[in-house]
Each structure stands twice: as C-alpha cells, then as structure tokens.
Amino acid sequence: MKKYLEILRNCKLFESIEDENLLVMLSCLGAEVMSYTKNQYIFTEGETASHMGILLSGTAQIVRVDFYGNRSIVTTIKPSELFGESFACAETESVPVNVIAEKECEVMLIDSRKILHPCCNTCEFHSRIIFNLMKSIAAKNLLLNQKIEIISKRTTREKLMAYLMIQAKQHGSNFTIPYDRQELADFLEVDRSGLSAEISKLRKENVIECKRSFFRFL
C-alpha cells in the first residue's frame, strides 16, 4: 500500500490523517486494490451497494442509462477521488448507476461497513474518517445540485452556456473540459448534433473560441 500513499494523501476521505496512521487504517478497513481495463465496469447498476472506491490511476465515469437506452454521464472521476460512498452509506439495496473505466485504472475498494461500524480496537482514526466521509457526501450533493441546475435549462444552448459559465468561474476564461463532444452531449443530456450546432453558432457570434475540449470566452 505504501506506493499509493502519495495519491491517497489527496483523497478527501483521509484528510488530516498521518501516513503511519493511514497505513494502519487501510489494514483495519481491509482495503483492496483492483485493476480494470478500458470500458470495464467497476460498479454495475443493480449490484449490491456495499463498497466505496478510490480511483488510484486512470479515469472513470459514472454513467446512468434510462429505460430507452439513453446514456447520461453523471460525472468523471479522477485519481484520488472517492466514489460510491453515498450509495454504500445509505445502504441502498442496489447501485442505481454504472461506474465504468474510461482508461485502464486501479481502484481501491473499501467495505463501507468497516468505516461506519468501528472495530473492537476502537482505532482513533475512525471518528476522523467518518467526519471526512460526511464532508465528502455533502460536497457531492452540492455538485449534484449544480448538475440539476444545468440540465433543468430548457434549451441546448442554455444548458451549454450554464455549464461553460460554471467552468469559467472555476478556472478562468480559458479552460479545458474533461469531455469530448459526445461525452459533453451525454453530460448535458442533449443530442450531439444539436450541441455541435449551438457551439458553431456561439463561435460565429464571437462568444467563444474552442478546439476539441478547450474553450475560451471572448
């Protein structure tokens, strides 16, 4: 586990926990590392929601597919980020989304019960990790509200502009988004051709400049 320390230090779940305690904690929690190939499912919709994951390398996406087969990207997961914690802590009967490896990746899986129900040794880090877990879930709720705000817009143009404005506020007028055109359409829950048409209109109107995933407000 030592080789993962650098990435785990940046994980919100382990905030304010010293390295030596972190190694002890991982052993106590029974953490295990799994490898996944591109497009392999890390969590599959319908499976038991018992574990949370930490992405150690690569990238992954949380994807929702509706009754008609329409695909929507909920979010992209980057190294050191925690995922699946809300479903595991809520003790939902099954995971309502898919988590898919976008590239080859390594994931640390932790049984949520070992976090929520401290062991008989009453390790001192448990109260801290539960506090960190609550903060993580609260932050995810804020991001979910942000996503709802975006997709609740009536038109493709309004959804696109709402998303780009949020990115510009966070990163400045020049920024790169984590999606290609199809993925951006899936995230905004719009048709790709309609999205491409709106991007072209915004470029002609000198509102934005863009190339692939790079955007700049003029």
C-alpha positions in Angstrom: 0.0 0.0 0.0 3.0 2.3 0.5 3.3 3.0 -3.2 -0.2 4.6 -3.2 0.4 6.9 -0.3 1.0 10.0 -2.4 -2.3 9.7 -4.2 -4.2 8.8 -1.0 -2.9 11.9 0.7 -5.0 13.9 -1.7 -8.2 11.8 -1.1 -10.7 13.8 1.0 -11.5 10.6 2.9 -8.1 10.7 4.5 -7.7 14.4 5.1 -5.7 15.2 8.3 -4.6 11.6 8.8 -0.8 11.0 9.1 0.9 8.5 6.8 1.7 6.0 9.6 -2.0 6.1 10.7 -3.2 5.8 7.2 -1.3 2.5 6.6 -2.7 1.1 9.8 -6.2 2.3 8.8 -6.1 0.7 5.4 -5.2 -2.7 7.0 -8.0 -2.3 9.5 -10.5 -1.4 6.8 -9.5 -4.4 4.7 -8.8 -2.1 1.7 -8.0 -4.0 -1.5 -6.7 -2.7 -4.9 -8.3 -3.9 -8.1 -7.2 -3.2 -11.7 -9.7 -2.6 -14.6 -9.2 -2.4 -18.3 -10.7 0.3 -20.6 -14.6 0.2 -20.7 -14.7 -2.4 -17.9 -17.4 -1.9 -15.3 -16.2 -1.1 -11.8 -19.7 -1.0 -10.3 -22.7 -2.3 -12.3 -26.2 -1.0 -12.0 -28.2 -3.4 -9.8 -25.3 -4.9 -7.8 -25.2 -4.6 -4.0 -24.1 -1.2 -2.8 -21.6 -2.4 -0.2 -18.3 -0.8 -1.2 -16.9 2.7 -2.0 -14.0 3.2 -4.3 -11.0 5.5 -4.5 -9.5 6.0 -8.0 -5.7 5.5 -7.8 -4.9 5.8 -11.5 -6.6 6.4 -14.9 -10.1 7.9 -15.2 -13.6 6.6 -14.8 -17.1 7.8 -15.4 -20.4 7.5 -13.5 -23.0 6.8 -16.1 -26.8 6.5 -16.0 -28.8 4.7 -18.7 -32.5 5.2 -18.8 -35.3 2.8 -19.9 -34.9 3.8 -23.5 -31.1 3.2 -23.5 -30.2 6.9 -23.4 -26.8 7.4 -21.8 -26.1 10.3 -19.4 -22.7 11.0 -17.8 -23.2 12.0 -14.2 -19.5 12.9 -13.6 -16.0 12.0 -14.4 -13.8 10.5 -11.7 -10.1 11.5 -11.4 -7.3 10.0 -9.4 -7.6 10.4 -5.6 -11.4 10.9 -5.9 -13.9 8.9 -3.8 -17.0 7.4 -5.5 -19.9 5.2 -4.5 -19.9 6.4 -0.9 -23.4 7.9 -0.9 -25.0 4.6 -2.1 -22.9 2.5 0.3 -23.7 4.7 3.4 -27.4 4.9 2.5 -27.4 1.1 2.4 -29.4 1.2 -0.8 -30.3 -2.3 -2.0 -28.5 -1.8 -5.3 -26.3 0.7 -7.2 -28.5 2.9 -9.4 -25.7 3.8 -11.9 -22.7 2.3 -13.7 -19.1 3.2 -12.9 -17.0 2.5 -16.0 -13.2 2.7 -16.5 -12.6 5.3 -19.2 -9.0 4.2 -19.3 -7.0 1.4 -17.7 -7.2 2.2 -14.0 -6.6 1.0 -10.5 -9.2 1.3 -7.8 -9.0 0.9 -4.0 -12.2 -0.7 -2.7 -13.3 -0.3 0.9 -16.2 -2.0 2.6 -18.4 0.8 3.9 -19.5 -1.2 6.9 -15.9 -1.2 8.3 -16.0 2.6 8.3 -19.5 3.1 9.7 -19.1 0.4 12.3 -15.7 0.8 14.1 -13.8 -2.4 15.0 -13.3 -3.7 18.6 -9.9 -2.0 18.7 -11.7 1.4 18.6 -8.9 2.9 16.3 -8.6 6.6 16.9 -8.8 7.5 13.2 -12.4 6.2 12.9 -14.1 9.4 14.2 -11.9 11.5 11.8 -12.7 9.3 8.8 -16.4 9.4 9.5 -16.2 13.2 9.7 -14.3 13.3 6.3 -16.9 11.0 4.8 -19.7 13.3 5.8 -17.9 16.2 4.2 -17.4 14.3 1.0 -21.1 13.3 0.7 -22.1 16.9 1.4 -19.7 18.2 -1.3 -21.1 15.6 -3.8 -24.7 16.9 -3.0 -23.6 20.4 -4.0 -22.2 19.1 -7.3 -25.4 17.2 -7.9 -27.4 20.3 -7.3 -25.2 22.1 -9.8 -25.8 19.3 -12.4 -29.6 19.6 -11.8 -29.3 23.4 -12.3 -27.6 22.8 -15.7 -29.9 20.1 -17.1 -33.0 21.9 -15.9 -32.5 24.6 -18.5 -35.0 24.4 -21.4 -32.7 24.5 -24.5 -29.4 23.0 -25.6 -27.9 26.5 -25.8 -29.0 27.4 -22.2 -27.6 24.1 -20.9 -24.3 24.5 -22.7 -23.9 28.1 -21.6 -24.8 27.3 -18.0 -22.1 24.5 -18.0 -19.4 26.7 -19.7 -20.1 29.6 -17.3 -19.6 27.4 -14.3 -16.3 26.2 -15.7 -15.2 29.7 -16.5 -16.0 30.8 -12.9 -13.9 28.0 -11.6 -11.0 28.1 -14.0 -11.0 31.5 -15.7 -11.9 32.4 -19.2 -9.6 29.8 -20.7 -10.3 26.2 -19.7 -10.3 22.6 -20.8 -13.3 20.4 -20.0 -13.0 16.6 -19.3 -15.3 15.6 -22.1 -15.2 15.1 -25.9 -18.3 16.2 -27.9 -20.3 13.0 -27.4 -19.5 12.9 -23.7 -20.4 16.6 -23.3 -23.7 15.8 -25.0 -24.3 12.9 -22.7 -23.4 15.0 -19.7 -25.8 17.8 -20.7 -28.4 15.2 -21.8 -28.8 16.6 -25.3 -28.4 15.4 -28.9 -24.9 15.6 -30.1 -25.8 17.2 -33.5 -27.8 19.9 -31.7 -24.9 20.5 -29.4 -22.4 20.9 -32.2 -24.8 23.3 -34.0 -25.0 25.5 -30.9 -21.2 25.5 -30.4 -20.9 26.6 -34.0 -23.4 29.4 -33.5 -21.5 30.7 -30.4 -18.3 30.7 -32.3 -19.8 32.7 -35.2 -21.3 35.1 -32.7 -17.8 35.6 -31.2 -19.0 34.4 -27.8 -16.4 31.6 -27.5 -13.4 30.1 -29.2 -13.0 26.3 -28.9 -10.9 23.5 -30.2 -11.9 20.0 -29.1 -12.1 20.2 -25.3 -10.5 23.7 -25.0 -12.8 26.7 -24.6 -12.2 30.4 -24.3 -14.8 33.1 -23.6 -14.2 36.2 -25.8 
